[in-house]
């Protein structure tokens, strides 16, 4: 699927410290087995589970309490601490 190939490229480019030592074939298998694409509409809440990564492939998001928009392409990491979700305004697709 196209979104999986996009996620592989973004993983290598945006998180080289995490994925630089992982061979491309192993990364492809990991993404193929464990990735899903989800489309959100404006106002929905996105939650990135612990031990997961999100890749914003299209559109933008606005994190609750921040003025700046996060534009694609971007990596979305799980929140630290007691918060279980992040309220953001969304327009686009998240992988």
C-alpha positions, 0 to 999 in steps of 0.5 A: 500500500502507498501509505506504508511506503510513505511511512517507511520513508518518513521513519527513515527521514524523520526518526533516523536515530530510531530507524537508522540501524534497522535494515530496510527489509526489516522495516518494511516487514514491521510496517506491513505487519503493524501499520494501519491508516486512519482518517480523522475529521476536524475536531476528533481526538487522536491518541497515539498508544504507548509504544507506537508512532503516528505519521501525519501524511496529509493535512495538519493538526493543532495540539490542544493548548498550542497556537502552532499547527503541525503540518504534514509530514510529521511524526506524532509520539505518544504523550508522556505522563498521566494524559491518555489522549491529546485533543487536537484539531485535525484535517487529513490522514494519519498513519 
